[in-house]
Amino acid sequence: MGCPVAFDITRLATRVLNRTPNGIDRIDSAFARRFLGAPAPDHFAMMMTLQGPRVIAAAGAADIVNGIFAHWGEDEAPDADESYRRIVKWISGDANTFEGAERVARGRTGQAAGVIRWLGHHGFPLGKSPAAALPKGARYLNVSQFPLWIPSYFRWLKQRPDVRGVFFIHDLLPIEAPEYFRKAEYERHMRRLANLAEFGAAAIVTTEVVKETLQRHLAPLGRADMQILVAPIPASPIFSGRAAKPEPQFGAPYFVACGTIEPRKNHLLLLHVWRELARRDGAGAPKLVLIGARGWENENVVDLLERCRAIRPHVIEASGLSTPSLKALLEGARALLMPSFAEGFGLPIAEALACGTPVIASDIAAFRESGGGCVTLVSPIDGEKWLETIRAFAVPQSPERATAEARAKRFEAPNWDGYFATVEAFLASL
């Protein structure tokens, strides 16, 4: 039997300011569409307001959830995506005239108009206090970790011990590997853990790796007893759906790397590999499509992208792509490249495997688990091995790629119906 669920949309409501979703956004959006996409009598929406946490009207919440989905262009066909068309043209042989790699960064318009329209229709989200408004035995569900570092937002849970707080913890990387993050993130994540220990009844994670790390950090906080569900996240159904028309025929072999340009993603290795590929293979070198926004502490990567003439004909940087466009590029790629130093899960791997696209990824614990034995693993510090593997996959009728593609197509991808059945059973069991 199910239970009432109050889903927190605070972070999701702010994402109208973003061109496209990142990994946490995709997960947050999938949960929101499940619990709030259409009004249901036992589903409630919560968000931070000027008055503190409030339960807001179901119709207003559904409008936010579905409006964000549309704003991100999740239903936009690749042919309607200008950024996608430019990338395809570039892969097919159009050289750029820049000093460094070409950059495609499309913005989204209408953010302010969308907010004004919502306020005009629904008014300011005053709502009701969750301590007073939520039914007995409800579950408060926070998938975004936002704003888990602020204890005052969650103190209402102390007034309602019958309401069980459940938090999705994506990883412990700001604590385990702080050198890859802004300095403030370590202390912020420590506060998240402290508040999880104080206010949380249970947690959801994507891998056993994250579960084991979380348990290790919760034990000194007196919460070794916390129930933790391990449930790998499925890729969006967009990635597993087959195209209605044949895939576009690209003019050159290319690879895709997907993720925010930040230190732990190890883009620097890829760019050095591509500079060496250009030196060895000249015009015959494969192309690299870097998909993701620029993040933090990435000066060396940006210098190469903007000023390295050797990679100019071979590397393109793109952000603002619709999800169907990302899928189309993955389907045509020789492989997805994920050379990360550290990850909690690696959603692009699930997305690529759902497309049947081979994956070359770092030999790290999270990828060994989430890849299910279906990815090609290479040490993130072995540049020469990455170069050799990429060259082998780029060759027409490559036996190495054929083997990897066969493994990718054997990947048993979880589906969202099964995933949410597991999550909802876990919530009901608490």
N, C-alpha and C positions, 0 to 999 in steps of 0.2 A: 504494500500500500504506500502511496506517495505521501508527501508532507508539504505544507506551505513553504514557498521559497521566496526570500527577498533578495533580489539580485542588485548589486551595486554598480551603477553606470557612471559614477563620477568621472573616471578617467576617460571613458568612451565619449562622454559628452564634450570633452575638450578636443577630440581628435578631428573636429571639423577644420582645425587649423593646419592639419597635415595633408600633404598631397596624396599619399598612399599609406597603407597599413604596414607596420613592422610585425614581427612574430607575436609579441604580446597583444598587439591590436587585433590580429587575426583570431587569436584564441578568445579574447574578450568579446569580440563581435559575434563569434559562433555561439558562445554561451548566451549572450544577450538576445540573439535571434531565437534561440531555443526557448528561453524563459519569458521573453517580453515582446517578441516579434508580433504576436497577436495577443490581445488581452485575455487573461484567464483568471477565474475567481480565486485560485490559490497561488497566483504568482504576483509579486509586488516589486516595484522599482524603488531603489534608494539612491540618493545622491547628496553630495555636500552642497549646502546653500549658505547664505549669509547668516541663517539662524542655526547652522549646524547640520547634522545628518537629518534628512527628512524622507519620509515615504511620499512619493509623488504620484500623480494620477497615471493610471495605466495607459490611457490614450496618449498622453504627452510623452511617456517613456517609449512607447512603440514608435512614435513619430521620430524621436531622436535616433533610435536604433536603426530604423529603416532609412532615415535620411542620411546617416553617416555611411551606410552601405552604398547608397546611390552616389554620394559625394566622392567616395573613393573610386568610382567607376567600375565596381565589381561586375556589372553586367555589360560593360562596354566591349563590343567586338574589336578584335585587333585591327581590322581594316579601318575602324573609326578612330583609332588611337594614333595621333600624329607622331608621337615619340616612337612607337613601334614601326611605323612606315619609314621613318628616318633610319632606324637601326637596320632594317632589312635592306634598304638602299645602300647603306654603308658596307654591310657584309657582302653585298653583291658586287662591290668593287669601286664605289665612289670614294675617292681619296679626299681627306679634309685639307684645309689650308692653314691649320693651326700649328703653333710651335710644338705642342704636345698632343696628347690624346684628345679626340673629339669628345665633347660633353653634351648630352641631351638631358635637359632638366625642365620638365614641363610643370607649371603651377596649376593649381585648381582655382577657379573663380567662384564667386557667389557666397563665400563664407559668411560675410556680414549680412547679406540679404537673407540667407537661410536662418541665421540666429534671430533676426528681426521678425521674419515670418513666423517662426516658432513662438516667440514671445507674444506676438499679436494674436495668435490663435489660442495659446494656452495660458498666457500671463506668466508672471514671475513664479518660479517653482517654490512656493511657500511650503506646501505639504504639511505633514503631521509628524510628530515625534515618533520614531520607531518603537520606543519603549511603550507608548500608548496605543499605536496603531496596528502593530503586527499581531496576528492570531497566536493562540497558545501553541507551543511546539513547533514554531516556524524555524527555518534554517536561514541564517544570513550568509550569503555567498559572495565572496570577493575574489575575483579572478585576476585582477590587475596589479595587486600589491599596492594599490593607491587608495588612500594615503596612509599606509600601514605604519609609517614612521611617526604619526601624530596620535598619541594615546587618547587625547580628548575626543576624537571622532568616534571612538569605540567604547567609551565608558558606559553608554546606555546598555551595553550587553550585561553589565553587572546588575542593572536594575531588572533585567529579564533573564534569569538563569535558565528558563525553559527554552529560550531561543539559542540555538547552537551556532556559533560562528565558525565558518569553514573558509579557509584561505588557500588559494592556489599559489604555491611557491615555485617559481620558474627555475631558480638556481640559487646557489650561494656564492657565485663567482666574485662579487664585490668584496667578500670576506676572504675567500680562498685564494684569489688572485687579484689583490687590490691594485697591483701595478698596471693593470689594463684599463682602469677606470679613473674618472675624476676623483681627486683626493677626498671630496666630501662623501662619496658613495659608500666608503667603508663604514663610517659612523652611521649613515642613514640606514644601511642594511642591518647593522647591529640593532638599531632601534626597531626595525621591522621584526627581527627575531624576538626581541624582548616583548613586543606587543602581541605577537603571535602566541608566545608562551602565556601571557597574562589573559588574553581575551579569546583565544582560539580553542575550539573543541576538537578540531581535526584539520588536516591539511591534504591537499591534492598535489601530486608531482607527476612528472612525465617518465622518469626513469628510476631504476633501483639505485643508480649512482647518486642522484639527488636525494633520494630517501635516506640512504646511509649517511650522507653528509649532514642532512637536516637533523637526523636523530643524534648525531654526535654533538651538534651545537645545542640541541634542546635539552640534553641530559643535564648539563651544569645549571640550566635555568629551572630545573625541577619538573620538566615535562617529558621525561622519557616515556611516559604512558600515552602520549598523544597518538591517536589513530591517524595513519597516513595511507592514503590510497595511491597506488602507482598505476597510472593509466596513460599509455602513449597517445599523443594527440594525432588524430587523423589529418590528412591534408584536406583542404577545401574540396567539395565535390567537383568544382571547376576543373581540378587537375586530373581526375579519373574519368571524366566524361570524354568521349571520343569526338573529334572534330567532325562537323557536318560536311566539310569539304576537304579535299586533299591538302596535306601540309605544304606550305610554300617551299619552293626549291631555292635554297640559298646558293649563292655563287662561290662560297668558300667554306671550308671546315671551320667551325668556331666552337668555343667553350663559353660557359656561363658561370660566373661567380655571383652569388646573391647574398647580400647582407650589408648592414651599415658599415661605412668605412671607418673603422676604429681599430685600435692596436691588436686586440686578441683575434680578430678575423684574419690577420696575417696576409693582408693584401700586398705588403711589401715583398714577400717571397714571390708571389705571382708576377709582379711587375719586373723583378730581376730575372725570373725565368723567361718572361717574354722578351726582355732585352737580349738575352742570350739566344733565344730562338731566332730572333731577327738577325743576329750576327751569323748564326750557323746556316739558317735556311733562307735568308733574304726574303724575297717576295713570296716564297712558298710557305712561309711561317703561317700557322693558323691564327685566327683572330680570337680576341677575348672581349666578352661583353660583361662589364662590371655593373651590376644592378644594385642600387642602394644609395641612400643619401649620405652625404659627408657627415661624419660624427665628430669625435674629439681626439685630441692628441695624435693627429695624423699628418703632421707637417711633411715628413719624408715621403709619404705616399702621394700627397698633393703635389709636391715638387716634381716627382717623376711624371705624374699625369700631365702637369702643365708645361714642363720644360724639357722632357726627354724626347729628342727627335727620333731616336731609334725605335721607340714603340709607337710613334705617331700613326703609321699605317695599319697597326695591328691591334690597337686597344681603343675601346669606346666606353665611356662612363655614362650611365643612364639612371635617372630617377624620375618618379612620376608615372611609371607604367601602370596600366590597369592589370588586374590579375589575369584575365584571359590573354593579354599580351605576353605576360610572363610565362604562362603555360605554353603558348605557341613557340616562344623562343626556346624553352626547355625541350620541347618535342623535336626541334630541329638540331639541337646541340649534340656535339660529339660526347660531351659529358658535363655534368655539374661539378664544379671544383669547390671544395670546402676545406681549406688548409688551416683551420682555426687552431689556436693554441689551447683554448678552453671553451666548452659549451655545456649547457644543461641538457639539451635535447638535439637541436638542429632541425627545425621545421623544413627548411629548403630540401633536406635529404628526403623527407617523407613526400614532399611535393614532386620532386624529380622521379622518385621510384614509382609514384602513382601514375606518372606519365609513361613509365617504361624506359626512362632515360638513365644511362649509366651514371654512377657517382664515383668520383675520386675524392677521398676525404682523409683527414688527419687520423692517424692511428692513436686515438684517445678513447678513454673509457666510455664516454657518452655516445660516441659514434659506433663503437663496437656493439653497444647495446641497441641503439635506435636503428642502426642499419640492418640488423637482423641477418648478418652474414652475406648481405647482398651488395656491398660496396667494396671498392678497391681501396685499401688502406695504405697510407704512406706517412712516414714520420713528418711532422710539421717543420722540422729543422733540416730535412734532407732535400735540399734544393735540386741537386743533380738527379735524384730519383724522381722528383716531381717532373723535371724536364723530360727525362726519358719516358715516363709514363704518358705524359701529354703528347709527346711526339708519336708514340706507338698508337695512341687512340686516334690521332689525326689522320693516319694513313687510310686511303680508301680500302674497303674490304679488310680492315684491321682485324686479325684474329683475336687480339687482346680485347678490343672493344666488343666484338661479337660475343665473347665469353662473358664480359661484364653486362652486356645487354640482356643476355639470357638469365643472368642472376637477378637483374633488376625486375624482369618480368615474372620472376618467381616470388617476389616480395608480397607477403600477405599483409596488405594494408588494412588497418582498422577502419571501420566506417562510423559515421557520426551517430546513426541509430543505436548501434551496439555500444558505442562510447557513452552516450548519454544514459542508456539503460544501466550501465555500470555505475556512473556517477549518481544517478537518482537512487539506485539501490543503496549506495553508500550513505547518501544523505539521510535516507529513511532509517538506516540501521543505527544511527547515532543516539 
